[in-house]
């Protein structure tokens, strides 16, 4: 048995007690996130079954998942779903699609250019910006290490 | 299939713990996840996870970071210096374009519920 201090034990009890919102939230997130990934896996298995090449398959899987995410956002289902699943609906790529679609719908009333056009990336923009920036940093390091 | 479920679920659980236990906003958590995906991919740790879990590793947003870095590295190998700028977005173009196109189409049709 591993020894733990009283403080640690109290902390553990707090985490694992049945009323802990953290634990139930995590279970929900785990289950929903897992299900979305399984759905993605099913799509990609089906695309392989249809005889689609490896490269196109992964791109098409992403496109289909994004399509589903955007449609569910349009019907106002994804936000309800998000309240239940928390990170389980936010972390998968469908959550990224939801972030863009929900901003677009929300800011429609401000017009098509200023509203939709500008606010489209108000939630998903940071992900795109820092994702591209990080990949640029990795690219620079890789390129330098390659020529040395 | 079970591997995809468990790995995908665990990545989301980490996100949920960050939401509940820290004061980080969802946007910050998503940025952290993308950067972690980039770093793991750069260290060569993400590709084995993709081979193991399939969609369980590619569907979460960390997979987006992985695609960006993988695209940059492949493009540098093929095209040299210019790959640093072209590779990342090229590899993720499908996802980015699809989100923009579908979102704009849906926003034409759907209306915000809270007025």
Interface residues (C-beta under 8 A of the other chain):
Chain A: X21 X22 X25 X26 X28 X29 X30 X31 X32 X33 X34 X35 X36 X37 X38 X39 X40 X41 X42 X43 X44 X58 X59 X60 X61 X62 X63 X65 X66 X67 X70 X71 X73 X74 X75 X76 X86 X87 X88 X90 X91 X92 X93 X94 X95 X96 X97 X99 X100 X101 X103 X104 X105 X106 X108 X109 X116 X120 X123 X124 X126 X127 X128 X130 X131 X132 X134 X135 X136 X138 X139 X140 X141 X142 X143 X146
Chain B: X1 X4 X5 X6 X7 X8 X9 X10 X11 X12 X13 X14 X15 X16 X17 X18 X19 X20 X21 X26 X27 X28 X29 X30 X31 X33 X34 X35 X37 X38 X39 X41 X42 X53 X54 X55 X56 X58 X59 X60 X61 X62 X63 X64 X65 X68 X69 X71 X72 X73 X76 X81 X83 X84 X85 X87 X88 X89 X92 X94 X95 X96 X98 X99 X100 X102 X103 X104 X106 X107 X109 X110 X111 X112 X113 X115
